[in-house]
């Protein structure tokens, strides 16, 4: 498990929720310094703490751990869809073309 990726993902969702580390720590009954240690990737949260974090951030533990476990296609598709919402139609079409090209290249490599 990559502690740094987990920490970055927790921090990303915390920041998106508008909470400071202090506010978030209070919500889940931890110290702000512990939250910072987790977000920096210096400490792994216990399973119970991870569940508290996910619930407080209103995300699934799968979303927090998706860099550490095999992602389901649902999570991958959801992340891609969220990113595409920020693009205009022309940019979305460009991304689609790049993905199709990449998929075709990967298929060709597997066939070799």
C-alpha contacts under 8 A as a table, 3 or more apart, distances in Angstrom:
res1	aa1	res2	aa2	distance
1	X	68	X	5.13
2	X	5	X	5.52
2	X	6	X	6.43
2	X	41	X	7.94
2	X	67	X	7.53
2	X	68	X	6.29
3	X	6	X	5.13
3	X	7	X	6.05
3	X	38	X	7.75
3	X	41	X	4.54
3	X	42	X	7.00
3	X	43	X	7.10
3	X	44	X	6.29
4	X	7	X	5.04
4	X	8	X	6.10
4	X	39	X	7.19
4	X	40	X	6.08
4	X	41	X	3.89
4	X	42	X	7.38
5	X	8	X	5.07
5	X	9	X	6.15
5	X	41	X	7.23
5	X	67	X	6.68
6	X	9	X	5.19
6	X	10	X	6.24
6	X	39	X	7.40
6	X	41	X	7.05
6	X	64	X	6.20
6	X	65	X	6.23
6	X	67	X	7.22
6	X	68	X	7.79
7	X	10	X	5.12
7	X	11	X	6.10
7	X	38	X	5.39
7	X	39	X	3.66
7	X	40	X	5.66
7	X	41	X	5.07
8	X	11	X	5.04
8	X	12	X	6.01
8	X	39	X	5.67
8	X	40	X	7.02
8	X	41	X	7.61
9	X	12	X	5.00
9	X	13	X	6.35
9	X	39	X	7.94
9	X	64	X	6.03
10	X	13	X	5.35
10	X	14	X	6.09
10	X	39	X	6.37
10	X	53	X	7.83
10	X	64	X	6.51
11	X	14	X	4.97
11	X	15	X	5.99
11	X	39	X	5.66
12	X	15	X	5.31
12	X	16	X	6.14
13	X	16	X	4.98
13	X	17	X	6.15
13	X	57	X	6.43
14	X	17	X	5.10
14	X	18	X	6.58
14	X	19	X	5.87
14	X	20	X	7.52
14	X	21	X	7.82
14	X	24	X	7.36
14	X	57	X	6.45
15	X	18	X	5.13
15	X	19	X	5.91
15	X	20	X	7.07
16	X	19	X	7.77
17	X	57	X	6.98
19	X	22	X	7.80
19	X	23	X	5.71
19	X	24	X	5.75
20	X	23	X	5.16
20	X	24	X	6.08
21	X	24	X	5.12
21	X	25	X	5.93
21	X	32	X	5.56
21	X	35	X	6.43
21	X	36	X	6.97
22	X	25	X	5.12
22	X	26	X	6.28
22	X	31	X	7.44
22	X	32	X	4.87
23	X	26	X	5.22
23	X	27	X	6.39
24	X	27	X	5.07
24	X	28	X	6.57
24	X	32	X	7.72
25	X	28	X	5.41
25	X	29	X	5.81
25	X	30	X	4.79
25	X	31	X	5.45
25	X	32	X	5.15
25	X	35	X	6.32
26	X	29	X	4.99
26	X	30	X	6.20
26	X	31	X	7.16
26	X	32	X	7.76
27	X	30	X	7.90
27	X	56	X	7.19
28	X	49	X	7.89
28	X	52	X	6.12
28	X	53	X	6.81
28	X	56	X	7.08
30	X	34	X	6.59
30	X	35	X	7.14
31	X	34	X	5.21
31	X	35	X	6.54
32	X	35	X	5.04
32	X	36	X	6.25
33	X	36	X	5.06
33	X	37	X	6.17
34	X	37	X	4.98
34	X	38	X	6.19
34	X	43	X	7.95
35	X	38	X	5.14
35	X	39	X	6.09
36	X	39	X	5.00
36	X	40	X	6.03
37	X	40	X	5.20
37	X	41	X	6.28
37	X	42	X	5.18
37	X	43	X	5.59
38	X	41	X	5.12
38	X	42	X	5.86
38	X	43	X	4.81
38	X	44	X	5.93
38	X	45	X	6.65
39	X	42	X	7.61
40	X	43	X	7.80
41	X	44	X	7.05
45	X	48	X	7.85
45	X	49	X	5.58
45	X	50	X	5.67
46	X	49	X	5.10
46	X	50	X	6.05
47	X	50	X	5.03
47	X	51	X	6.29
48	X	51	X	5.20
48	X	52	X	6.33
49	X	52	X	4.94
49	X	53	X	6.07
50	X	53	X	5.02
50	X	54	X	6.17
50	X	61	X	7.23
51	X	54	X	5.10
51	X	55	X	6.11
51	X	61	X	6.70
52	X	55	X	5.16
52	X	56	X	6.04
53	X	56	X	5.18
53	X	57	X	6.11
54	X	57	X	5.17
54	X	58	X	5.87
54	X	59	X	5.13
54	X	60	X	5.66
54	X	61	X	5.68
54	X	64	X	7.34
55	X	58	X	4.90
55	X	59	X	6.36
55	X	60	X	7.37
56	X	59	X	7.93
59	X	63	X	6.47
59	X	64	X	7.51
60	X	63	X	5.25
60	X	64	X	6.72
61	X	64	X	5.00
61	X	65	X	6.03
62	X	65	X	5.07
62	X	66	X	5.46
62	X	71	X	7.84
63	X	66	X	5.19
63	X	75	X	7.03
64	X	67	X	7.69
65	X	68	X	5.22
65	X	69	X	6.27
66	X	69	X	5.35
66	X	70	X	6.68
66	X	71	X	5.41
66	X	75	X	7.94
67	X	70	X	7.58
67	X	71	X	7.51
71	X	74	X	7.97
71	X	75	X	6.37
71	X	76	X	6.62
72	X	75	X	5.54
72	X	76	X	6.60
73	X	76	X	5.06
73	X	77	X	5.88
74	X	77	X	5.15
74	X	78	X	6.00
75	X	78	X	5.03
75	X	79	X	6.17
76	X	79	X	5.23
76	X	80	X	6.24
77	X	80	X	5.13
77	X	81	X	6.03
78	X	81	X	5.06
78	X	82	X	6.16
79	X	82	X	5.20
79	X	83	X	6.34
80	X	83	X	5.17
80	X	84	X	6.14
81	X	84	X	5.06
81	X	85	X	6.36
82	X	85	X	5.40
82	X	86	X	7.44
83	X	86	X	5.81
83	X	87	X	7.56
84	X	87	X	5.38
84	X	92	X	6.39
85	X	88	X	7.90
87	X	90	X	7.95
87	X	91	X	5.77
87	X	92	X	5.90
88	X	91	X	5.43
88	X	92	X	6.12
89	X	92	X	5.03
89	X	93	X	6.18
90	X	93	X	5.20
90	X	94	X	6.37
91	X	94	X	4.97
91	X	95	X	6.26
92	X	95	X	5.12
92	X	96	X	6.21
93	X	96	X	5.02
93	X	97	X	6.27
94	X	97	X	5.14
94	X	98	X	6.26
95	X	98	X	5.09
95	X	99	X	6.14
96	X	99	X	5.18
96	X	100	X	6.16
97	X	100	X	5.13
97	X	101	X	6.13
98	X	101	X	5.13
98	X	102	X	6.11
99	X	102	X	5.04
99	X	103	X	6.07
100	X	103	X	5.14
100	X	104	X	6.18
101	X	104	X	5.17
101	X	105	X	6.23
102	X	105	X	5.11
102	X	106	X	6.17
103	X	106	X	5.10
103	X	107	X	6.17
104	X	107	X	5.12
104	X	108	X	6.25
105	X	108	X	5.07
105	X	109	X	6.26
106	X	109	X	5.11
106	X	110	X	6.31
107	X	110	X	5.18
107	X	111	X	6.36
108	X	111	X	5.16
108	X	112	X	6.64
109	X	112	X	5.37
